[in-house]
Amino acid sequence: MSRLEKAIEAASRKRREQDEGPLPQPEMKPVLQPFSGAPAKDSERQENLPVTNPYLVTANDRESPAAEQYRKLKSLIAGLIQHHNLGKSLMVTSPAAGEGKSVTALNLAISMAQEFDHTVLLIEADVRKPSLLNYLGLQSQRGLTDCVLDKTDIGEVLVKTGIGRLTVLPAGRRVDNPVELFSSKHMQTLADEIRDRYSDRYVIFDTTPLLPFAEPQYIANMVDSVLLVVREGFTTPEKLKKSLEILKNNHLLGVVSNGVSRAGTMQGYYGYYGYR
């Protein structure tokens, strides 16, 4: 067990002893329906920093029901990828903002990095409103956009999280027109390079919401499969239907229903339903 994991477990025990009550965790119900380098200097400085964000339950509260659901989601995704003989690159998106796509992508990546014999590369492809490093309490000035625009080597900007075998490719500097960036040949070349250089890794792209922005449609064509995150009581049937229509030509693994209201039993956190 790493020093980070020991520190996290010690902090969790202390919170329970002080009877502070449960942290505000996003409950999640996976709903899956199958469909037919060298580390950067920034990485070295930030490795093993403590992660305290309460939404990262797979790092901070590994025995919680929510963390268990992310582990189940991880197992389901790995099984579907293996069953359909898909590659290991995955895009996580949502119909609109506020549905929990970034939290889902982070907890999924952490769960994979902790328990699989594979490393995980989490790419902050939401360059309009990047949030992954904020959740992790890390900083970096360079990232994905610099690799595309300046042809910066990927290995120079990767950030180690200190959590299992999880590495993050940050968003990088802001750009005026993200659509042009993600539709460019340089972006396609970079995606191919990531797939070839890190063929033994799970690669997870956290993107902008699907309906307001065009970037996810380009990224969906660069990855092997897609995971769509919706939120109970927030995502309308119309938005879900429209999102599924947009993704009809991609390998959609399924839909994750986030923020499930039922609680009290494991069935309250988790279940399946068809969405065609």
Number of C-alpha atoms within 10 A of each C-alpha: 6 11 13 18 20 11 14 19 17 13 15 15 13 12 14 12 10 8 9 9 9 11 14 9 16 18 22 29 27 23 23 23 16 17 13 7 10 11 15 16 14 18 22 14 11 18 15 17 16 20 20 15 14 16 21 23 26 24 25 23 22 19 13 14 20 24 25 20 22 26 21 17 24 20 16 17 21 16 12 17 19 12 10 13 10 15 17 21 25 27 25 27 30 28 26 22 16 13 23 20 25 25 19 24 26 25 23 26 27 26 28 25 21 19 13 15 11 15 20 27 24 27 22 26 28 22 22 15 12 18 17 24 17 10 16 19 15 19 14 17 12 20 26 26 23 20 21 22 13 10 13 15 16 21 15 18 26 27 29 25 23 21 23 24 21 23 23 24 25 28 27 20 13 15 14 8 10 18 15 13 17 20 15 14 12 16 22 18 13 18 17 14 13 16 20 10 12 17 13 14 20 22 25 26 24 29 27 26 23 22 19 11 15 16 22 28 18 15 22 24 16 20 22 21 23 24 23 25 27 27 22 14 11 13 19 13 9 10 17 20 13 15 19 19 10 14 17 11 10 18 20 22 23 22 26 25 24 25 19 17 13 13 12 8 9 14 10 14 22 23 14 13 10 10 12 6
